[in-house]
Amino acid sequence: MALENIWIATLSDGLIRADHVAGIEAHQTPELTGKASRWLLDVTLAAPAGSGTREGWEIAQLHRTLAQTDGYPSRAAEELARTLDYLRRRDIAGVLRAVVRHETLRFEFFPFDTGEDA
């Protein structure tokens, strides 16, 4: 099995297949009146998204947010890449989630039940 059997849970968009991830980044949202800035851990998907108007068609990278934190998620992008590589090399399938607890971002993997009863 490879990354096509690993699914990544997004913050609000459901699941994406890990083999569709083309990039990983952490970035800060702008501070708005009455709303503090937040840090987002995003993945960029290999498939672009487009939208059109009368003036033409615009293509942009498709981003999906995995986690949102108050503080900078130090090394989260590298840790996600390392976790995906580890899972890729194992004969395993399941869902990977980014979990924020007490200002710490970590990744939890939930394997699919491989029992015959399913």
Residue frames as a rotation matrix with the C-alpha (Angstrom) as fourth column:
MET 1
0.581 0.814 0.000 0.00
0.814 -0.581 0.000 0.00
0.000 0.000 -1.000 0.00
ALA 2
-0.605 -0.745 0.281 1.12
0.738 -0.657 -0.153 3.57
0.299 0.115 0.947 -0.53
LEU 3
-0.937 0.156 -0.313 -0.25
0.042 -0.838 -0.544 7.06
-0.347 -0.523 0.778 0.05
GLU 4
-0.614 0.776 -0.144 -3.40
-0.447 -0.191 0.874 6.39
0.651 0.601 0.464 -2.00
ASN 5
-0.009 0.588 -0.809 -4.58
0.506 0.701 0.503 4.36
0.862 -0.405 -0.304 1.02
ILE 6
-0.564 -0.203 -0.801 -3.91
0.802 -0.365 -0.472 7.15
-0.196 -0.908 0.369 3.51
TRP 7
0.236 0.712 0.661 -6.56
0.657 -0.618 0.432 9.84
0.716 0.333 -0.613 3.97
ILE 8
-0.841 -0.504 -0.196 -5.93
0.504 -0.600 -0.622 13.19
0.196 -0.622 0.758 5.69
ALA 9
0.202 0.929 -0.312 -8.71
0.979 -0.200 0.037 14.85
-0.028 -0.313 -0.949 7.68
THR 10
-0.532 -0.296 0.793 -9.10
0.401 -0.913 -0.072 18.56
0.746 0.280 0.604 6.94
LEU 11
-0.982 0.135 -0.130 -10.41
0.051 -0.478 -0.877 21.12
-0.181 -0.868 0.463 9.41
SER 12
-0.291 0.940 -0.180 -13.72
-0.350 -0.279 -0.894 21.60
-0.891 -0.197 0.410 7.59
ASP 13
-0.012 0.246 -0.969 -13.58
-0.994 -0.107 -0.014 20.03
-0.107 0.963 0.246 4.10
GLY 14
0.909 0.415 0.043 -13.70
-0.411 0.908 -0.080 16.30
-0.072 0.055 0.996 4.89
LEU 15
0.386 -0.765 0.516 -10.97
0.138 0.601 0.787 13.90
-0.912 -0.233 0.338 3.80
ILE 16
0.652 -0.292 -0.700 -8.36
-0.758 -0.264 -0.596 14.15
-0.011 0.919 -0.393 1.07
ARG 17
0.921 -0.389 -0.018 -6.14
0.385 0.915 -0.121 11.37
0.064 0.105 0.992 -0.23
ALA 18
0.552 -0.768 -0.324 -2.55
0.049 -0.358 0.932 11.81
-0.832 -0.530 -0.160 0.87
ASP 19
-0.230 -0.688 0.689 -1.18
0.788 0.284 0.547 11.08
-0.572 0.668 0.476 -2.60
HIS 20
0.463 0.448 0.765 -2.85
0.808 -0.569 -0.156 14.30
0.365 0.690 -0.625 -3.83
VAL 21
0.828 -0.208 -0.522 -0.75
0.215 -0.741 0.636 16.50
-0.519 -0.639 -0.568 -1.53
ALA 22
0.564 -0.640 0.521 1.79
0.616 -0.093 -0.782 18.56
0.549 0.762 0.342 -3.44
GLY 23
-0.393 -0.704 0.591 2.85
0.057 -0.660 -0.749 20.97
0.918 -0.261 0.299 -0.69
ILE 24
0.359 0.405 -0.841 2.67
0.883 0.146 0.447 21.65
0.304 -0.903 -0.305 3.06
GLU 25
-0.503 -0.550 0.667 2.86
0.298 -0.834 -0.464 25.09
0.811 -0.035 0.583 4.65
ALA 26
0.029 0.450 -0.892 2.16
0.980 -0.191 -0.064 26.98
-0.199 -0.872 -0.447 7.86
HIS 27
-0.643 -0.213 0.735 1.05
0.430 -0.895 0.117 30.58
0.634 0.391 0.667 7.52
GLN 28
-0.720 0.318 -0.616 -0.53
0.505 -0.368 -0.781 33.28
-0.476 -0.873 0.105 9.62
THR 29
0.111 0.834 0.541 -3.93
0.954 -0.243 0.178 34.83
0.279 0.496 -0.822 8.92
PRO 30
-0.564 -0.281 0.777 -4.25
0.163 -0.960 -0.229 38.62
0.810 -0.002 0.587 9.04
GLU 31
-0.725 0.321 -0.609 -5.44
0.619 -0.083 -0.781 40.20
-0.301 -0.943 -0.139 12.25
LEU 32
-0.367 0.700 0.612 -8.91
0.434 -0.453 0.779 41.69
0.823 0.552 -0.137 11.82
THR 33
-0.556 0.238 0.796 -10.81
-0.640 -0.734 -0.227 44.10
0.530 -0.636 0.561 14.03
GLY 34
0.215 0.654 0.725 -12.05
-0.970 0.228 0.082 42.06
-0.112 -0.721 0.684 16.98
LYS 35
0.995 0.094 0.032 -10.43
-0.088 0.982 -0.166 38.88
-0.047 0.162 0.986 15.70
ALA 36
0.322 -0.938 0.127 -6.92
-0.534 -0.069 0.843 37.76
-0.782 -0.339 -0.523 16.57
SER 37
0.106 -0.432 -0.896 -4.53
-0.947 0.230 -0.223 36.37
0.302 0.872 -0.385 13.99
ARG 38
0.676 0.111 0.728 -4.26
-0.386 0.895 0.222 32.58
-0.627 -0.431 0.648 13.80
TRP 39
-0.493 -0.824 -0.278 -1.73
-0.779 0.277 0.562 30.14
-0.386 0.494 -0.779 12.37
LEU 40
0.696 0.717 -0.031 -2.94
-0.625 0.584 -0.518 27.61
-0.353 0.380 0.855 9.80
LEU 41
-0.539 -0.731 0.419 -1.35
-0.304 0.632 0.712 24.37
-0.786 0.256 -0.563 8.70
ASP 42
0.512 0.712 -0.480 -2.37
-0.659 -0.033 -0.751 23.88
-0.551 0.701 0.453 5.07
VAL 43
-0.318 -0.539 0.780 -1.72
0.376 0.683 0.626 21.36
-0.870 0.493 -0.014 2.35
THR 44
-0.135 0.205 -0.970 -1.68
-0.846 -0.533 0.005 22.29
-0.516 0.821 0.245 -1.33
LEU 45
0.371 0.364 0.854 -3.29
0.069 0.907 -0.416 19.74
-0.926 0.213 0.312 -3.62
ALA 46
-0.629 -0.693 0.352 -1.85
0.334 0.169 0.927 18.65
-0.702 0.701 0.125 -6.93
ALA 47
-0.220 0.643 0.733 -5.10
0.962 0.018 0.274 19.53
0.163 0.766 -0.622 -8.73
PRO 48
-0.992 -0.122 -0.006 -5.67
0.122 -0.985 -0.126 23.26
0.009 -0.126 0.992 -9.32
ALA 49
-0.109 0.982 -0.154 -9.03
0.801 -0.005 -0.598 24.96
-0.588 -0.188 -0.786 -8.80
GLY 50
-0.899 -0.182 0.398 -10.55
0.410 -0.667 0.622 27.37
0.152 0.722 0.675 -11.24
SER 51
0.000 0.922 -0.388 -13.29
0.654 -0.293 -0.697 29.92
-0.756 -0.254 -0.603 -11.35
GLY 52
-0.630 -0.219 0.745 -14.53
0.768 -0.316 0.557 32.01
0.113 0.923 0.367 -14.21
THR 53
-0.085 0.594 -0.800 -16.06
0.215 -0.773 -0.597 35.38
-0.973 -0.223 -0.062 -14.90
ARG 54
0.883 0.446 0.147 -17.03
0.261 -0.205 -0.943 37.16
-0.391 0.871 -0.298 -18.08
GLU 55
0.649 -0.693 -0.314 -13.48
-0.745 -0.662 -0.081 38.50
-0.152 0.286 -0.946 -18.28
GLY 56
-0.017 -0.701 -0.713 -11.83
-0.675 0.534 -0.509 35.08
0.738 0.473 -0.482 -18.18
TRP 57
0.831 0.217 -0.512 -10.86
0.098 0.849 0.519 32.03
0.548 -0.482 0.684 -16.25
GLU 58
0.176 -0.775 0.607 -8.55
-0.888 -0.391 -0.242 32.07
0.425 -0.497 -0.757 -13.21
ILE 59
0.583 -0.121 -0.804 -6.61
0.215 0.977 0.009 29.06
0.784 -0.177 0.595 -12.00
ALA 60
0.168 -0.527 0.833 -5.15
-0.888 -0.448 -0.104 28.90
0.428 -0.722 -0.543 -8.49
GLN 61
-0.748 -0.448 -0.490 -3.63
-0.151 0.834 -0.531 26.29
0.646 -0.324 -0.691 -6.23
LEU 62
0.403 0.910 -0.096 -6.16
-0.214 0.195 0.957 24.43
0.890 -0.365 0.273 -4.11
HIS 63
-0.715 -0.636 0.290 -5.39
-0.375 -0.001 -0.927 24.69
0.590 -0.772 -0.238 -0.38
ARG 64
0.446 0.796 -0.409 -6.98
0.092 0.414 0.906 22.75
0.890 -0.441 0.111 2.46
THR 65
-0.110 -0.428 0.897 -6.51
-0.827 -0.462 -0.322 23.63
0.552 -0.777 -0.303 6.13
LEU 66
-0.090 -0.020 -0.996 -5.61
0.242 0.969 -0.041 20.78
0.966 -0.245 -0.083 8.49
ALA 67
0.078 0.055 -0.995 -5.23
0.994 0.070 0.082 22.70
0.074 -0.996 -0.050 11.76
GLN 68
0.322 0.073 0.944 -5.55
0.096 -0.994 0.044 26.14
0.942 0.077 -0.328 13.31
THR 69
0.128 -0.367 -0.921 -3.49
0.970 0.238 0.040 27.31
0.204 -0.899 0.386 16.30
ASP 70
0.965 0.169 -0.200 -2.87
0.228 -0.918 0.325 30.46
-0.128 -0.359 -0.924 18.32
GLY 71
0.382 -0.908 -0.174 0.90
-0.446 -0.346 0.826 30.04
-0.809 -0.238 -0.537 18.19
TYR 72
0.122 -0.459 -0.880 3.36
-0.987 0.038 -0.156 29.23
0.105 0.888 -0.448 15.44
PRO 73
0.910 0.249 0.333 3.20
-0.294 0.951 0.094 25.46
-0.293 -0.183 0.938 14.74
SER 74
0.129 -0.980 -0.152 6.95
-0.939 -0.171 0.300 24.97
-0.320 0.104 -0.942 14.82
ARG 75
-0.779 -0.627 -0.027 8.13
-0.578 0.700 0.421 22.11
-0.245 0.343 -0.907 12.57
ALA 76
0.032 0.878 0.478 4.54
-0.317 0.463 -0.828 20.97
-0.948 -0.125 0.292 11.86
ALA 77
0.650 0.188 -0.737 5.09
-0.752 0.017 -0.659 20.92
-0.111 0.982 0.152 8.10
GLU 78
-0.327 -0.863 -0.386 8.24
-0.842 0.451 -0.296 18.82
0.429 0.228 -0.874 8.49
GLU 79
-0.700 0.114 0.705 6.52
-0.460 0.682 -0.568 16.49
-0.546 -0.722 -0.425 10.96
LEU 80
0.444 0.896 0.019 3.60
-0.490 0.261 -0.832 15.96
-0.750 0.360 0.555 8.57
ALA 81
0.434 -0.368 -0.822 6.01
-0.840 0.165 -0.517 15.14
0.326 0.915 -0.237 5.73
ARG 82
-0.670 -0.728 0.146 7.92
-0.718 0.586 -0.376 12.75
0.188 -0.356 -0.915 7.98
THR 83
-0.350 0.639 0.685 4.67
-0.421 0.546 -0.724 11.05
-0.837 -0.542 0.078 9.09
LEU 84
0.670 0.603 -0.433 3.46
-0.634 0.161 -0.757 10.66
-0.387 0.781 0.490 5.51
ASP 85
0.006 -0.757 -0.653 6.79
-0.858 0.332 -0.393 9.13
0.514 0.563 -0.648 4.52
TYR 86
-0.772 -0.264 0.578 6.63
-0.584 0.653 -0.482 6.71
-0.250 -0.710 -0.659 7.45
LEU 87
0.067 0.906 0.418 3.07
-0.387 0.410 -0.826 5.66
-0.920 -0.107 0.378 6.55
ARG 88
0.519 0.075 -0.851 3.99
-0.854 0.016 -0.520 5.32
-0.025 0.997 0.073 2.87
ARG 89
-0.387 -0.817 -0.426 6.61
-0.784 0.536 -0.315 2.72
0.485 0.212 -0.848 3.71
ARG 90
-0.789 0.176 0.588 4.21
-0.347 0.663 -0.664 0.59
-0.507 -0.728 -0.462 5.78
ASP 91
-0.798 0.584 -0.151 1.50
0.215 0.510 0.833 -1.77
0.563 0.632 -0.533 4.60
ILE 92
-0.612 0.527 -0.589 -1.26
0.620 -0.143 -0.772 0.28
-0.491 -0.838 -0.239 6.22
ALA 93
-0.513 0.540 0.667 -4.41
0.397 -0.540 0.742 2.24
0.761 0.645 0.062 5.38
GLY 94
-0.044 0.549 -0.835 -6.37
0.993 -0.070 -0.098 4.74
-0.112 -0.833 -0.542 7.45
VAL 95
0.668 0.384 0.638 -6.98
0.429 -0.899 0.091 8.37
0.608 0.213 -0.765 8.38
LEU 96
-0.434 -0.836 -0.336 -4.38
0.868 -0.287 -0.406 10.89
0.243 -0.468 0.850 9.57
ARG 97
0.690 0.689 0.219 -5.55
0.565 -0.703 0.433 13.83
0.452 -0.175 -0.874 11.68
ALA 98
-0.541 -0.721 0.432 -3.81
0.232 -0.622 -0.748 16.96
0.808 -0.305 0.504 12.90
VAL 99
0.485 0.671 -0.562 -4.73
0.709 0.075 0.702 17.42
0.513 -0.738 -0.439 16.56
VAL 100
-0.315 -0.522 0.792 -4.15
-0.115 -0.808 -0.578 20.58
0.942 -0.274 0.194 18.61
ARG 101
0.669 0.434 -0.604 -3.97
0.543 0.271 0.795 20.09
0.508 -0.859 -0.055 22.38
HIS 102
0.727 -0.344 -0.594 -2.60
0.447 -0.420 0.790 22.62
-0.521 -0.840 -0.151 24.86
GLU 103
0.660 -0.408 -0.631 -0.93
-0.580 -0.811 -0.081 24.70
-0.478 0.419 -0.771 22.12
THR 104
-0.496 -0.823 0.278 0.80
-0.430 0.511 0.744 21.59
-0.754 0.249 -0.607 20.73
LEU 105
0.473 0.583 -0.660 0.05
-0.868 0.182 -0.462 20.31
-0.149 0.792 0.593 17.23
ARG 106
-0.597 -0.631 0.496 0.60
-0.494 0.776 0.392 16.62
-0.632 -0.011 -0.775 16.63
PHE 107
-0.236 0.458 -0.857 -0.58
-0.888 0.256 0.382 13.96
0.395 0.851 0.346 14.18
GLU 108
-0.325 0.240 0.915 -2.67
-0.524 0.760 -0.385 10.93
-0.787 -0.605 -0.121 15.05
PHE 109
-0.648 0.066 -0.759 -3.22
-0.685 0.387 0.618 7.99
0.334 0.920 -0.205 12.73
PHE 110
-0.075 0.733 0.677 -6.35
-0.662 0.471 -0.583 5.84
-0.746 -0.492 0.450 12.85
PRO 111
-0.933 -0.333 -0.134 -5.95
-0.320 0.605 0.729 2.63
-0.161 0.724 -0.671 10.82
PHE 112
-0.036 0.923 -0.384 -8.94
-0.915 0.124 0.384 1.16
0.402 0.365 0.840 9.03
ASP 113
0.138 0.179 0.974 -10.35
-0.652 0.757 -0.046 -1.98
-0.745 -0.629 0.221 10.58
THR 114
-0.427 -0.386 -0.818 -8.93
-0.887 0.355 0.295 -4.86
0.177 0.852 -0.494 8.56
GLY 115
-0.616 0.256 0.745 -11.18
-0.278 0.814 -0.509 -7.50
-0.737 -0.521 -0.430 10.11
GLU 116
-0.962 0.250 0.110 -13.28
0.227 0.509 0.830 -9.77
0.152 0.824 -0.546 7.89
ASP 117
-0.344 0.891 -0.295 -16.51
0.841 0.153 -0.519 -8.66
-0.418 -0.427 -0.802 9.64
ALA 118
-0.556 0.081 -0.827 -16.57
-0.065 -0.996 -0.054 -5.24
-0.829 0.024 0.559 8.01
